[in-house]
Amino acid sequence: MTTVNDLVLIYFEDQPLTYARVEDILPDAKPDWYHVKLLMLQIPLQIVTWILRDSYIDGTEFTMNGKKLRIERVEPPPQTGSSGNLSESSGKEASPDEDSSKRNVISIKDHKKR
């Protein structure tokens, strides 16, 4: 079930259109309908509120102005590699000293055009 703070991908006419974050889900006066506040992750950022059935929030296709739409919850990929505080060799939490000794810091200032 899609809930508040979930990341969703919005499909328009069966094509992925944009990502959004679910900001709020409030019940409507009609049973099984909800006011779904979405933060559209595009430029400029925009907040919209759609009135949707519970099944539409969970991925069932619906129409708006005769156009097919679908909302699909997105699962973030698992963190791998050196992002985070896990030691690559053991999979255990790395100590601050061990973690910082393996990092290479690259200055952006050194790569700017002059």
C-alpha positions as CSV (number, residue, x, y, z in Angstrom):
1,M,0.0,0.0,0.0
2,T,1.3,3.5,-0.9
3,T,1.6,5.7,2.1
4,V,2.8,9.2,3.1
5,N,6.5,9.9,2.1
6,D,6.5,7.1,-0.5
7,L,8.1,7.9,-3.8
8,V,5.8,7.2,-6.8
9,L,6.2,7.1,-10.6
10,I,3.3,8.6,-12.5
11,Y,2.4,7.1,-15.8
12,F,0.6,9.1,-18.4
13,E,-0.9,7.1,-21.3
14,D,1.3,4.1,-20.3
15,Q,4.5,6.2,-20.5
16,P,6.5,7.2,-17.3
17,L,6.0,10.9,-16.9
18,T,7.4,12.1,-13.6
19,Y,8.3,11.1,-10.0
20,A,6.4,12.5,-7.0
21,R,6.5,12.1,-3.3
22,V,3.2,11.5,-1.4
23,E,2.9,14.3,1.1
24,D,-0.5,13.5,2.6
25,I,-3.5,11.2,2.2
26,L,-6.7,12.5,3.8
27,P,-10.2,10.9,3.6
28,D,-12.8,12.4,1.3
29,A,-16.5,12.8,2.1
30,K,-17.2,9.8,-0.2
31,P,-16.2,6.4,1.2
32,D,-13.0,4.8,-0.3
33,W,-12.0,8.2,-1.8
34,Y,-9.0,10.2,-0.6
35,H,-7.3,13.6,-1.1
36,V,-3.8,12.7,-2.1
37,K,-1.3,15.6,-1.9
38,L,1.7,15.0,-4.2
39,L,5.0,16.9,-4.5
40,M,5.8,16.7,-8.2
41,L,9.6,16.2,-8.4
42,Q,10.3,18.3,-11.4
43,I,11.3,21.9,-12.1
44,P,9.6,23.9,-10.8
45,L,8.5,21.9,-7.8
46,Q,4.8,21.9,-7.5
47,I,2.3,20.4,-5.1
48,V,-1.0,19.0,-6.5
49,T,-3.9,17.3,-4.8
50,W,-5.8,14.6,-6.6
51,I,-9.0,13.0,-5.3
52,L,-8.5,9.3,-5.8
53,R,-10.0,5.9,-4.8
54,D,-7.9,3.7,-2.6
55,S,-7.3,1.3,-5.4
56,Y,-5.9,4.1,-7.7
57,I,-3.4,5.0,-5.0
58,D,-2.2,1.4,-5.1
59,G,-1.6,1.2,-8.8
60,T,-4.9,0.7,-10.6
61,E,-5.2,2.6,-13.8
62,F,-7.7,5.6,-13.8
63,T,-8.5,8.4,-16.2
64,M,-8.4,12.2,-15.9
65,N,-9.9,14.3,-18.7
66,G,-10.1,11.1,-20.7
67,K,-6.3,10.4,-20.4
68,K,-5.0,7.2,-18.8
69,L,-3.0,7.6,-15.6
70,R,-1.4,5.2,-13.1
71,I,0.6,5.7,-9.9
72,E,3.3,3.1,-9.1
73,R,5.1,3.1,-5.8
74,V,8.9,3.1,-6.3
75,E,11.2,1.0,-4.1
76,P,14.6,2.7,-3.7
77,P,17.5,0.4,-4.7
78,P,19.5,-1.2,-1.9
79,Q,22.7,0.7,-0.9
80,T,25.8,-1.0,-2.1
81,G,29.5,-0.2,-2.3
82,S,31.1,2.6,-0.3
83,S,28.1,4.7,0.2
84,G,27.1,4.5,3.8
85,N,29.1,3.3,6.8
86,L,29.5,-0.4,6.0
87,S,33.0,-1.8,5.6
88,E,33.3,-3.3,2.1
89,S,35.3,-6.3,3.1
90,S,33.3,-7.4,6.2
91,G,29.8,-6.0,5.8
92,K,30.1,-4.7,9.4
93,E,29.8,-1.1,10.4
94,A,33.1,0.6,9.8
95,S,34.8,2.7,12.5
96,P,35.2,6.4,11.6
97,D,39.0,6.1,11.3
98,E,38.8,3.1,9.0
99,D,36.1,4.6,6.9
100,S,37.9,8.0,6.4
101,S,41.2,6.3,5.5
102,K,39.6,4.5,2.5
103,R,38.0,7.6,1.1
104,N,39.4,9.7,-1.7
105,V,38.4,13.4,-1.5
106,I,38.4,15.1,-4.8
107,S,38.2,18.9,-4.7
108,I,35.8,20.4,-7.2
109,K,37.8,23.6,-7.1
110,D,40.8,21.8,-8.7
111,H,38.6,20.8,-11.7
112,K,37.0,24.1,-12.4
113,K,37.9,25.9,-15.6
114,R,40.1,28.9,-15.1
